[in-house]
Structure formats: C-alpha cells, structure tokens
Amino acid sequence: MTKQAEPEALSVYLKSGTHAIHEQLDNHVMQLNPFADVTHYQGFLRMQLRLHTAGEPAYQDAVLQALIPDLASHSRLSAVLKDCEDMGVPLSIQQQDQQLAHSIKITEPYAGIGWLYTIEGSSLGAAMILKHVKNSLDLSETFGAHHMAAHADGRATYWREFKAMLDALELNDFQRIHALNGAIQAFNFVTNTVNEIMDTNKKEVSR
C-alpha cells in the first residue's frame, strides 16, 4: 500500500498561497513612499491601526490561545495606538479607522491563524522600515515607531520560532484551508486600506 505524502508545512502552505498578493502589496506600499514626511507616515500608521485592530480578535481567541503559548502578549495594537498618538493622528480619525476595522469578522478560529501569520510576518520586514523612519523622520522604537521594535530574541529568531509553532499544529485539510483564507482576507484588507488611505494621501490627518 502506497504511503500518503505528508502535507507541506503550514507556514510554507500559507506563504505559497499568499505570495502573489503579498509581493504586489509590498511593492505598492513602497512606491507610495510612506516615509517621505509626517503626512505620508500618518497614512502608513492608519493602515497599521486598521490591520492590528481587525486582527486583534485572533490574539484574544480562546481556541488559538490554547494552541499558541502567550498569544495575547504578541499583540502590537497598543504600540500602534501609541505611535498614532506620537505622530498626531487625530483621535477621531483613529476611532473611525478602528470602527471600520471592527466590521471585519474572523468567523472561524482557524482563519485567525492566517491573520496571525500575516501580522506576525510583518514584524520581520519592520527592520528595513524602521531604518527608513529613523533616517527620514528621526523616529525610534520609543517615539513614533513603537510597533516596529524587535522581539527580545531578535526578529529572525522570533519568526522562526513562530513558524515552528504553526508548523507543529495538527490541522486537518479544512482547517488549513480556513487558515489560508484568513491570510488572504488579511492581505486583501490591507490592500484595500492602502488604496483608500495611502493612495489618496488625505491631508486632514497632518499635524
């Protein structure tokens, strides 16, 4: 009897399933030069605020907390809010962005895994972004860029460990599909947010 092949690691499955939209999104964001000045960076922070607010239920989900140790402590929503405060994003705008983000529903716990993969993966690329904002806007992990601070173990080590936790999960085919759909939902949400906020570069949020 032929032995059935083992499914590919979950992190690999999620990466391959989101590669095209992820690459397109990254290229588009950088083309918009989000670190050119305060106004551009405010748009970038508003995008981060919507993403982290929409994904926050995954960090608080009891099913996922049972699967991933100390999951709630990984949330960076409070750091994003602090950065918005530092950079003068009006509270009314922050509230509008969060209200919109709350309309996004993660209806299945395993879809939350895809959201976690998307949000946690962004911390790896934050090293390059942090360098940009330090050079162009004189920001740091203690002012304006709290949410970009590296994990105590280092970005690469933390990401490897997080992927290893995902890969160790014993998910069936349907749960894996839910996870991929969640990741795609997250990337689509960010793409739509970038098109709405960063492309139009709304001036009313500038200080």
Sine and cosine of phi, psi and omega as CSV:
sin_phi,cos_phi,sin_psi,cos_psi,sin_omega,cos_omega
0.00,0.00,0.76,-0.65,-0.04,-1.00
-0.96,0.29,0.76,-0.65,0.01,-1.00
-0.97,0.23,0.75,-0.66,-0.01,-1.00
-0.94,0.34,0.70,-0.71,-0.03,-1.00
-0.91,0.42,0.60,-0.80,0.05,-1.00
-0.94,0.34,0.63,-0.77,0.05,-1.00
-0.91,0.41,0.46,-0.89,0.03,-1.00
-0.91,0.42,0.41,-0.91,-0.01,-1.00
-0.81,0.58,0.59,-0.81,-0.06,-1.00
-0.85,0.53,-0.67,0.74,-0.02,-1.00
-0.89,0.45,-0.59,0.81,0.04,-1.00
-0.94,0.35,-0.67,0.74,0.03,-1.00
-0.87,0.50,-0.70,0.71,0.00,-1.00
-0.94,0.34,-0.63,0.78,0.01,-1.00
-0.90,0.44,-0.73,0.68,-0.03,-1.00
-0.92,0.39,-0.57,0.82,-0.03,-1.00
-0.96,0.26,-0.30,0.95,-0.02,-1.00
-0.88,-0.47,0.09,1.00,-0.13,-0.99
-0.84,0.54,-0.74,0.67,-0.11,-0.99
-0.90,0.43,-0.75,0.66,-0.04,-1.00
-0.94,0.35,-0.54,0.84,0.02,-1.00
-0.91,0.41,-0.74,0.67,-0.01,-1.00
-0.90,0.44,-0.68,0.73,0.01,-1.00
-0.89,0.46,-0.67,0.75,0.01,-1.00
-0.90,0.43,-0.74,0.68,0.00,-1.00
-0.85,0.53,-0.71,0.70,-0.01,-1.00
-0.89,0.45,-0.66,0.75,-0.03,-1.00
-0.91,0.41,-0.70,0.71,0.00,-1.00
-0.86,0.51,-0.71,0.70,-0.04,-1.00
-0.93,0.37,-0.52,0.85,0.06,-1.00
-0.90,0.43,-0.46,0.89,-0.02,-1.00
-0.99,0.16,-0.04,1.00,0.08,-1.00
0.78,0.63,0.87,0.49,-0.13,-0.99
-0.93,0.36,-0.11,0.99,-0.03,-1.00
-0.92,-0.40,0.32,0.95,-0.04,-1.00
-0.93,0.37,-0.60,0.80,-0.01,-1.00
-0.33,-0.94,-0.01,-1.00,-0.06,-1.00
-0.88,0.48,-0.68,0.73,-0.05,-1.00
-0.88,0.47,-0.70,0.71,0.04,-1.00
-0.89,0.46,-0.67,0.75,-0.03,-1.00
-0.93,0.37,-0.55,0.83,0.09,-1.00
-0.86,0.51,-0.64,0.77,0.05,-1.00
-0.89,0.46,-0.65,0.76,0.05,-1.00
-0.88,0.47,-0.68,0.74,0.00,-1.00
-0.91,0.40,-0.61,0.79,0.04,-1.00
-0.90,0.44,-0.61,0.79,0.09,-1.00
-0.88,0.47,-0.70,0.71,0.03,-1.00
-0.89,0.46,-0.64,0.77,0.00,-1.00
-0.89,0.46,-0.70,0.71,0.02,-1.00
-0.90,0.44,-0.68,0.73,-0.02,-1.00
-0.89,0.46,-0.77,0.63,-0.08,-1.00
-0.94,0.35,-0.53,0.85,0.07,-1.00
-0.93,0.36,-0.70,0.72,0.00,-1.00
-0.90,0.43,-0.58,0.82,-0.04,-1.00
-1.00,0.06,-0.18,0.98,-0.07,-1.00
-0.84,0.54,-0.60,0.80,0.03,-1.00
-0.84,0.54,-0.48,0.88,0.03,-1.00
-0.91,0.40,-0.60,0.80,0.01,-1.00
-0.94,0.34,-0.41,0.91,-0.05,-1.00
-0.98,-0.20,0.01,1.00,-0.06,-1.00
-0.95,0.30,0.78,-0.63,-0.07,-1.00
-0.90,0.43,-0.61,0.79,0.01,-1.00
-0.89,0.45,-0.71,0.70,-0.02,-1.00
-0.95,0.31,-0.56,0.83,0.06,-1.00
-0.90,0.44,-0.51,0.86,0.05,-1.00
-0.96,0.28,-0.39,0.92,-0.03,-1.00
-1.00,-0.03,-0.55,0.83,-0.11,-0.99
-0.85,-0.52,0.91,-0.42,-0.06,-1.00
-0.86,0.51,0.66,-0.76,0.10,-1.00
0.81,0.58,0.56,0.83,-0.11,-0.99
-0.85,0.52,-0.71,0.71,-0.07,-1.00
-0.86,0.52,-0.53,0.85,-0.03,-1.00
-0.94,0.34,-0.24,0.97,0.00,-1.00
-0.99,0.17,-0.26,0.97,-0.06,-1.00
-0.87,0.49,0.66,-0.75,0.03,-1.00
-0.91,-0.41,0.25,0.97,-0.04,-1.00
-0.87,0.49,-0.70,0.71,-0.01,-1.00
-0.89,0.46,-0.57,0.83,0.03,-1.00
-0.93,0.37,-0.63,0.78,0.05,-1.00
-0.90,0.44,-0.67,0.74,0.03,-1.00
-0.88,0.48,-0.64,0.77,0.04,-1.00
-0.90,0.44,-0.65,0.76,0.02,-1.00
-0.90,0.43,-0.64,0.77,0.05,-1.00
-0.88,0.47,-0.64,0.77,0.05,-1.00
-0.90,0.43,-0.72,0.69,0.00,-1.00
-0.84,0.54,-0.64,0.77,-0.14,-0.99
-1.00,-0.08,0.16,0.99,0.14,-0.99
0.96,0.26,0.42,0.91,0.12,-0.99
-0.95,0.32,0.88,-0.48,-0.08,-1.00
-0.82,0.58,0.59,-0.81,-0.03,-1.00
-0.86,0.50,-0.60,0.80,0.00,-1.00
-0.89,0.46,-0.62,0.79,0.04,-1.00
-0.93,0.36,-0.67,0.74,0.05,-1.00
-0.86,0.52,-0.68,0.73,-0.02,-1.00
-0.91,0.42,-0.63,0.78,0.05,-1.00
-0.89,0.45,-0.69,0.73,0.00,-1.00
-0.90,0.43,-0.65,0.76,-0.01,-1.00
-0.94,0.33,-0.59,0.81,0.05,-1.00
-0.88,0.47,-0.68,0.74,0.04,-1.00
-0.90,0.44,-0.68,0.73,-0.02,-1.00
-0.90,0.44,-0.56,0.83,0.00,-1.00
-0.92,0.39,-0.30,0.95,0.03,-1.00
-0.97,0.25,-0.26,0.97,0.05,-1.00
-0.99,0.15,0.83,-0.56,-0.07,-1.00
-0.94,-0.34,0.78,-0.62,0.16,-0.99
-1.00,-0.08,1.00,-0.09,-0.23,-0.97
-0.99,0.13,-0.21,0.98,-0.06,-1.00
-0.71,-0.70,0.77,-0.64,-0.08,-1.00
-0.78,0.62,-0.63,0.78,-0.06,-1.00
-0.96,0.28,-0.35,0.94,0.16,-0.99
-0.91,0.42,-0.49,0.87,0.05,-1.00
-0.87,0.49,-0.48,0.87,0.04,-1.00
-0.88,0.48,-0.63,0.78,0.04,-1.00
-0.91,0.41,-0.62,0.79,0.08,-1.00
-0.90,0.43,-0.68,0.73,0.03,-1.00
-0.88,0.48,-0.68,0.73,0.02,-1.00
-0.86,0.52,-0.69,0.72,-0.03,-1.00
-0.92,0.39,-0.74,0.67,-0.06,-1.00
-0.94,0.34,-0.72,0.69,-0.02,-1.00
-0.92,0.40,-0.57,0.83,0.03,-1.00
-0.90,0.43,-0.47,0.88,-0.01,-1.00
-0.92,0.39,-0.37,0.93,-0.01,-1.00
-0.93,0.37,-0.39,0.92,0.01,-1.00
-0.94,0.35,-0.68,0.74,0.01,-1.00
-0.98,0.21,-0.13,0.99,-0.04,-1.00
-0.92,0.40,-0.34,0.94,0.01,-1.00
-0.87,0.48,-0.72,0.70,0.01,-1.00
-0.92,0.39,-0.65,0.76,-0.01,-1.00
-0.90,0.43,-0.67,0.74,0.01,-1.00
-0.87,0.49,-0.63,0.77,0.04,-1.00
-0.88,0.48,-0.66,0.75,0.01,-1.00
-0.88,0.47,-0.75,0.66,-0.08,-1.00
-0.95,0.32,-0.46,0.89,0.09,-1.00
-0.92,0.40,-0.69,0.72,-0.06,-1.00
-0.96,0.27,-0.67,0.74,-0.14,-0.99
-1.00,-0.04,-0.49,0.87,-0.09,-1.00
-0.85,-0.53,0.01,1.00,0.02,-1.00
0.86,0.52,0.64,0.77,0.04,-1.00
-0.99,-0.13,0.12,-0.99,-0.02,-1.00
-0.40,-0.91,0.01,-1.00,0.03,-1.00
-0.93,0.38,-0.18,0.98,0.00,-1.00
-0.94,-0.35,-0.04,1.00,0.09,-1.00
-0.43,-0.90,0.91,-0.42,0.11,-0.99
1.00,0.10,-0.29,0.96,-0.04,-1.00
-0.66,-0.75,0.62,0.78,0.02,-1.00
-0.83,0.55,-0.66,0.75,-0.12,-0.99
-0.95,0.31,-0.15,0.99,0.02,-1.00
-0.99,-0.10,-0.01,1.00,-0.03,-1.00
-0.87,0.49,0.63,-0.78,-0.02,-1.00
-0.96,0.28,0.47,-0.88,0.11,-0.99
-0.91,0.42,0.45,-0.89,-0.03,-1.00
-0.84,0.54,-0.50,0.86,0.00,-1.00
-1.00,0.10,-0.07,1.00,-0.08,-1.00
0.99,-0.14,0.52,-0.85,-0.08,-1.00
-0.88,0.47,-0.77,0.63,-0.08,-1.00
-0.90,0.43,-0.68,0.73,0.00,-1.00
-0.90,0.43,-0.71,0.71,0.01,-1.00
-0.87,0.50,-0.69,0.72,-0.03,-1.00
-0.91,0.41,-0.65,0.76,0.05,-1.00
-0.88,0.48,-0.68,0.73,-0.01,-1.00
-0.92,0.39,-0.62,0.78,0.01,-1.00
-0.92,0.40,-0.69,0.72,0.04,-1.00
-0.88,0.47,-0.61,0.79,0.02,-1.00
-0.89,0.46,-0.62,0.78,0.06,-1.00
-0.89,0.45,-0.67,0.74,0.03,-1.00
-0.90,0.44,-0.69,0.72,-0.05,-1.00
-0.92,0.40,-0.40,0.92,-0.01,-1.00
-0.99,0.15,-0.22,0.98,0.00,-1.00
-0.93,0.36,0.68,-0.73,0.02,-1.00
-0.99,-0.11,1.00,0.02,-0.03,-1.00
-0.96,-0.26,0.58,-0.82,0.10,-0.99
-0.99,0.11,0.04,-1.00,-0.09,-1.00
-0.87,0.50,-0.65,0.76,-0.03,-1.00
-0.92,0.38,-0.63,0.77,0.03,-1.00
-0.92,0.40,-0.61,0.79,0.06,-1.00
-0.90,0.44,-0.64,0.76,0.03,-1.00
-0.90,0.43,-0.67,0.75,0.06,-1.00
-0.86,0.51,-0.68,0.74,0.00,-1.00
-0.88,0.47,-0.70,0.71,0.01,-1.00
-0.90,0.43,-0.67,0.74,0.02,-1.00
-0.88,0.47,-0.58,0.81,0.05,-1.00
-0.91,0.42,-0.66,0.75,0.03,-1.00
-0.90,0.44,-0.68,0.73,0.03,-1.00
-0.90,0.43,-0.66,0.75,0.06,-1.00
-0.85,0.53,-0.69,0.73,-0.01,-1.00
-0.90,0.43,-0.72,0.69,0.00,-1.00
-0.91,0.43,-0.63,0.78,0.04,-1.00
-0.90,0.43,-0.62,0.78,0.02,-1.00
-0.89,0.45,-0.69,0.72,0.02,-1.00
-0.91,0.42,-0.68,0.73,0.01,-1.00
-0.85,0.52,-0.73,0.69,0.02,-1.00
-0.90,0.44,-0.61,0.79,0.01,-1.00
-0.92,0.40,-0.69,0.73,0.04,-1.00
-0.86,0.51,-0.70,0.71,0.00,-1.00
-0.89,0.45,-0.57,0.82,-0.03,-1.00
-0.98,0.17,-0.70,0.71,-0.14,-0.99
-1.00,-0.09,-0.79,0.62,-0.18,-0.98
-0.99,0.14,-0.55,0.84,0.03,-1.00
-0.93,0.38,-0.64,0.77,-0.03,-1.00
-0.99,0.16,-0.34,0.94,0.09,-1.00
0.77,0.64,0.83,0.55,-0.11,-0.99
-0.88,0.48,0.81,-0.59,-0.12,-0.99
-0.98,0.20,-0.31,0.95,-0.12,-0.99
-0.94,0.35,-0.17,0.99,-0.01,-1.00
-1.00,-0.03,-0.14,0.99,-0.06,-1.00
-0.95,0.31,0.46,-0.89,-0.05,-1.00
-0.97,0.24,0.00,0.00,0.00,0.00
